[in-house]
Amino acid sequence: MTHTPPTKLDAAHFDSKARLWDDNPVFRERGLKIAQAIRQAVPLHPQMRALDYGCGTGLLSFPLKDELGAILLADSSNGMLDVVREKIAAQGVHHMMALQLDLMSDPAPAERFDLIATAMTLHHVPDTDAILRIFHGLLQPGGYLCVADLDQEDGSFHGPEVDVHHGFDQADLSRRAAQAGFTDIRFQTVFNIAKEREDGTRDYPVFLMTAQRARHP
């Protein structure tokens, strides 16, 4: 019997889903709940420069756009970014910009940010330690990192055929963030994603981790 290797959910996968992404009420609700959790955890203000990494169609950034300054929405999927650009144009927003970017293979932007937010993206990044170090380097001193993702699970969220992290153990992720240079690392559970399984409905908790780059070396 031949073994089928796990599949990576690459940009083409998300390109194919981009047009219908915002039609999913679960995705819309998820963005609103994560945005509200960030709002409660971080002192947002209109001078903050923000990076939404793995932005998808902007379901996290658009709810926060009136509370932030310039927002760079970055994703590896051109299909998702096409939707973002259309939404920016349709709403007449002048402080949001879309950029195709994979920080694991592309040069990091030259600018520095006061806030980096990433929602349901970290489990797609193979090297957690590397991306946390990159995030730290992209933040201004005192800047905030907000990571929303799945608690550690058994692999059933995506299924065994998909090659991603099976969520994150909060204590382990906190240790990795500290090793990357972050301080004041905090976790809260934002909501649960309910999925139908053969044995019934299963809840997958989603956390928000907030952390800061120290103001002084």
N, C-alpha and C positions, 0 to 999 in steps of 0.2 A: 504494500500500500504506500503510495507517495504521500509525503507530508506537504501540506499547503502552508507556506510561510505567512505570518501575520501581515495584514495590509496596513500601511500608513494612510491616515486621512490627509491627503496632500491638498495642495491648492486647487487642483482640478476637481476634486470631490466637492469642495465648498463653492467653486465657480458654478457647478451644476445646480446647486441648491439656492444660490443667492437671490434669484428673482422671487422665490416663494418664502424666503426666510421670515420676513416681517408678517406674513400671514399666520404664523404659528403663535397662538396666544401664550403658550408656555414660554417661548423665547422673549416675547414682549414683557410679560410679567417678571421674568427673571431679570431683565435689564432694569426695570423700574425698582425692584427690590434691592438689587445690588447698588444702584444709584442712591437710594435712600439710606442704605447702611453706610456708604461712603460719606454722605452728607452729615450723618450723625457722628462719624468717627474722626473726620478731618475738618479743620476750620477753612472751608473753601472761601475764596474771594476772587473778584474779577481781575486781579493782577496775576493770578497763578497761570503759568504755562503748563499745559498738560499733554501727556502722551497716552493715548489709548492703544495698547499693543494687542494685536489680535482682535481688532475692533469689529470684525464682521460688518454688519450693515449699520453700525453706530447706535445700537439699542441701549448702550450704556452712556455714551457721550451726549446724545441729543437731550436726554432728560437733565443733564448737568450743564448744558451749554450756557445758560443765562447766569450761572454762578462762577464761571471760570473765564480766564482770558483766552489766549490762543490755544487751540486744541489741534494736535497732530494725530490723525486717525491712521494707524498703520496696520497693514495686514499683508499676508503673502498671496491672498486671492484677489486677482483682478476683478472677478465677477462681483465679489462683495464690495470692492472699492468703487466700481461703476455705480452701484446702488447708492453708496454713500455720497458720491459726487452729485448724483441726481437729487438727493434729499437736501444737500447743502444749497444747490441752485434753487430748488423749489421753495425753500424756506427763506431764501435771501440772506443766508448767514455769511458773514464776512471774516469770522475769526476761526473757522474750521478748515483744515486742509487734509486731503487724503494722500497717502503715500504707500506704494508697494514696498514692503520691507520685511526681511527675515533676518533678525539680529544674530542668528547663528551662522549665517553665511554672508550677509551684506555688511558693508561698513556702517558703523553706528552714526547717527546724525551728529553734526558738530554742535548743535544747540544743547542746552541743559534745561531740565524741567523741574518744576516745583511739585508736580504730581505725576506719577506713573500709575495707571490703572490697567488691569488685565483681567478679563472675565472668561472663565472656562477655556483658557488657552494654555496654562502652564502644563497641564497633563499631556499636551501635544508636543511639548519641547523635550527632546531626549535628555539633554544635559541640564538638569535643574540648577546645579551649582554654577555653571557657566552663565546661564541667563540671569541669575540673581546678582552675580558680579557685574554683568553688563548694566542691569537696571541701576545698581548702586552708582556706577560710574556716570550714568546719564542724569543723575539727580543733582540739583543744587544742594549745598549744605543746608540741612534742615528740611529738605524735601521729603515727600511722603510716597511710599509704595503701597498700593492696594491690590491685593491678589484675591480674587474670588475663584474658588475651585471646589472640587469634590473631596469630601472626606475619604479616607482610605476605604476601598471596597474590594470585592472579590473578583473583579474583572467582568462582572455581568452587565455593567452599565453600557459598555460598548459591545461586549461580546468577545469571545476568545480570538476571533479572526482579526481584530483590530489591535495594532501595536501602539499602545499608549500607556502612560502611567495609570495604574488603577487607583486614582485619587492619591491623597497624601495623608500621612500620619502627622497630626498637627505638631507634636513635640519634635519630630524629626525635621519637619520643614522649618520650624522655629530655630532649631540648631543650625541648619544650613543658612538661613537668613542672617543669623548672628555671625557665622563664619565669613559671609560675604561683606560684613561691615555694618549691618543694620542694627539699630537700637530700638527700644520701646516697641517690641514686637507683641502684638495682641491679636487674639482670635475671637470671632463671634460666629454663631451659626445664623445664616441669613434666611434660609428656607430649605424645604425639601423638594426634590424632583421625584414625582411618582411615576413609576414605569410598570406596565403590565408584564408579568412574567408567567410562565407555565403554572407556577405554584401560587399565583395571586399577585396582587399589587405590592410593589416593593418601593420603599422610600430611600432616596439617596441624599443625605444632607450635603448642603453647600455652605462652606465657611467663607468669611472675609478675613484675611490677614492684613493688618495694617502695620507698617514699620516706617522708621525714619532713618535717613542718612544724618549722622551726627552733625551738629552745627559747627563744631570745632574738631580738627583732627585729633 
